[in-house]
Amino acid sequence: MMNRRQFATGLALCGTGACSAVYGAARETKRGRRVKLVEFTEKGERKGVVEVDKVVKTDEEWRKQLSPAQYEVTRQKGTERAFTGALYKVRDKGIYNCVCCGNALFHSDTKYESGTGWPSFYAPIAKENVATETDLAHGMRRVEVLCAKCDAHLGHVFEDGPKPTGLRYCMNSASMTFTKLL
């Protein structure tokens, strides 16, 4: 747990721009890496594991590709307001993909109503397709969920979900697209 002094120091560093340099350096180590992902058919069936290059783009390239809201959430670790996301009420059978790179993230079979106002899932479509990191922002300790292929911020995972996992992947609609299954 972060104490007040650590929190204040972190705020002071961010005010000087040093935190972006620190976080930028951490992201830099991921660039050019290869990653193993699970691919799925148009029917949502698991095809197998493939090894691909991580998707790396400049801020300018991401801004051209994404809407302002998508950019804010996925590249700047933003959060959309509760109960406003386009995918919050989607109940169709399908796959939720990364808005930045198309990587399959979640299947509708694991989506449930958590009452939080964001699309919630109890498991990713494949553990290989998402990554997690400790998030100490806002004076609290959380677990951030990222796309394993492009490092897009998706949301956070909490340990208050339903069985069988007990997890709640609380995702931003702006970080995903939805593909209805045939």
C-alpha distance (Angstrom), angle and dihedral (degrees) to the residues before:
residue distance angle dihedral
M1 . . .
M2 3.79 . .
N3 3.81 117.1 .
R4 3.83 124.8 -144.5
R5 3.80 93.9 -98.2
Q6 3.83 92.3 52.8
F7 3.79 90.7 46.8
A8 3.83 92.9 49.0
T9 3.80 91.3 46.8
G10 3.79 90.2 51.1
L11 3.80 90.9 50.5
A12 3.79 91.2 48.7
L13 3.80 91.9 50.5
C14 3.78 91.9 48.8
G15 3.80 89.4 51.1
T16 3.81 89.4 58.7
G17 3.79 94.1 46.4
A18 3.80 91.5 -112.8
C19 3.80 92.8 118.5
S20 3.81 91.9 61.0
A21 3.78 88.8 52.3
V22 3.81 90.2 50.7
Y23 3.81 93.8 46.2
G24 3.81 90.8 42.9
A25 3.79 90.4 55.0
A26 3.80 90.5 50.8
R27 3.81 91.0 51.7
E28 3.80 90.8 45.8
T29 3.82 90.8 64.7
K30 3.82 89.4 60.5
R31 3.81 95.3 54.2
G32 3.75 117.7 110.3
R33 3.80 93.2 12.1
R34 3.74 121.8 138.0
V35 3.78 118.8 -128.7
K36 3.81 135.0 -164.0
L37 3.81 114.7 -127.4
V38 3.78 135.9 173.0
E39 3.81 115.9 -119.0
F40 3.81 124.6 -150.6
T41 3.81 134.8 -156.0
E42 3.82 124.7 -119.5
K43 3.82 85.9 -96.0
G44 3.80 91.5 56.3
E45 3.80 95.1 -106.9
R46 3.78 119.6 144.5
K47 3.83 111.2 -105.6
G48 3.76 100.7 -178.7
V49 3.78 145.7 -90.3
V50 3.81 119.7 -55.0
E51 3.79 130.9 -177.5
V52 3.80 114.6 -132.8
D53 3.80 139.0 166.0
K54 3.79 116.0 -96.1
V55 3.79 112.4 -106.7
V56 3.80 109.1 -110.5
K57 3.80 123.0 -179.3
T58 3.77 136.5 160.8
D59 3.79 121.2 -105.5
E60 3.81 88.1 -107.2
E61 3.83 91.2 54.9
W62 3.83 91.9 48.7
R63 3.82 90.9 48.7
K64 3.81 90.8 53.0
Q65 3.82 92.4 48.7
L66 3.81 100.5 42.5
S67 3.79 135.7 55.4
P68 3.82 114.8 -112.8
A69 3.83 90.5 -102.4
Q70 3.81 92.7 48.6
Y71 3.80 91.2 48.1
E72 3.82 92.7 48.9
V73 3.81 92.5 51.2
T74 3.81 101.7 38.3
R75 3.80 103.3 33.9
Q76 3.84 101.6 26.1
K77 3.83 97.5 37.5
G78 3.79 93.1 -116.7
T79 3.81 128.4 160.0
E80 3.77 127.0 -135.3
R81 3.80 118.1 -134.2
A82 3.80 115.3 -88.7
F83 3.82 117.6 -95.2
T84 3.84 92.7 14.6
G85 3.80 104.1 89.4
A86 3.80 119.8 112.0
L87 3.83 92.8 -131.1
Y88 3.80 97.6 45.5
K89 3.82 95.1 95.3
V90 3.83 99.2 31.6
R91 3.81 108.3 128.3
D92 3.82 100.2 169.9
K93 3.78 122.0 117.4
G94 3.78 109.9 -100.3
I95 3.78 152.3 96.9
Y96 3.80 127.1 -72.5
N97 3.82 110.2 -142.5
C98 3.79 134.0 -169.8
V99 3.82 109.8 -91.0
C100 3.81 89.8 -144.4
C101 3.81 103.0 49.8
G102 3.83 109.2 3.0
N103 3.81 95.3 -114.4
A104 3.83 112.2 158.3
L105 3.81 108.5 -111.1
F106 3.81 112.7 163.7
H107 3.81 139.1 9.6
S108 3.79 120.7 -138.2
D109 3.82 88.9 -124.3
T110 3.83 88.6 73.7
K111 3.83 96.1 45.2
Y112 3.79 118.0 108.1
E113 3.79 139.9 168.0
S114 3.80 106.8 -97.3
G115 3.80 96.1 171.0
T116 3.82 90.9 -125.5
G117 3.81 98.1 109.3
W118 3.82 96.6 -114.5
P119 3.81 130.4 91.0
S120 3.81 105.3 -88.4
F121 3.79 129.9 -163.3
Y122 3.80 131.6 179.8
A123 3.84 94.0 -144.5
P124 3.80 140.8 10.0
I125 3.80 118.8 -110.7
A126 3.83 87.4 -108.9
K127 3.79 127.3 0.0
E128 3.82 89.3 -132.9
N129 3.82 91.9 61.5
V130 3.80 96.8 62.9
A131 3.78 132.7 48.8
T132 3.79 130.5 -160.7
E133 3.78 133.7 -148.6
T134 3.78 133.9 -179.9
D135 3.81 110.5 -99.0
L136 3.81 116.0 -157.1
A137 3.82 96.0 173.2
H138 3.79 121.4 129.1
G139 3.81 93.3 24.5
M140 3.79 95.6 -71.4
R141 3.78 138.3 95.0
R142 3.81 115.7 -116.7
V143 3.78 137.1 154.1
E144 3.80 112.8 -113.5
V145 3.81 119.1 -149.6
L146 3.82 117.6 -143.0
C147 3.78 135.4 -179.1
A148 3.81 105.3 -102.2
K149 3.83 91.5 -144.3
C150 3.83 101.4 51.7
D151 3.85 107.1 7.1
A152 3.82 92.7 -116.9
H153 3.80 112.9 166.4
L154 3.81 107.1 -115.7
G155 3.80 103.9 170.5
H156 3.80 136.5 -87.2
V157 3.80 137.9 -62.3
F158 3.80 122.2 -133.9
E159 3.81 133.0 -171.3
D160 3.82 95.8 -124.7
G161 3.80 100.8 85.8
P162 3.79 132.4 117.7
K163 3.79 129.6 -87.8
P164 2.97 138.7 -51.4
T165 3.84 93.2 42.5
G166 3.81 104.3 14.1
L167 3.82 87.2 -138.5
R168 3.81 131.2 123.2
Y169 3.79 114.5 -157.3
C170 3.81 99.0 -161.8
M171 3.82 104.7 -163.1
N172 3.79 136.0 -174.9
S173 3.82 114.9 -120.8
A174 3.81 88.3 -142.8
S175 3.82 89.8 64.7
M176 3.82 95.2 56.9
T177 3.78 145.5 51.6
F178 3.79 124.1 -152.7
T179 3.80 125.6 -130.7
K180 3.79 114.2 -166.1
L181 3.81 111.7 -137.7
L182 3.79 119.7 -119.0
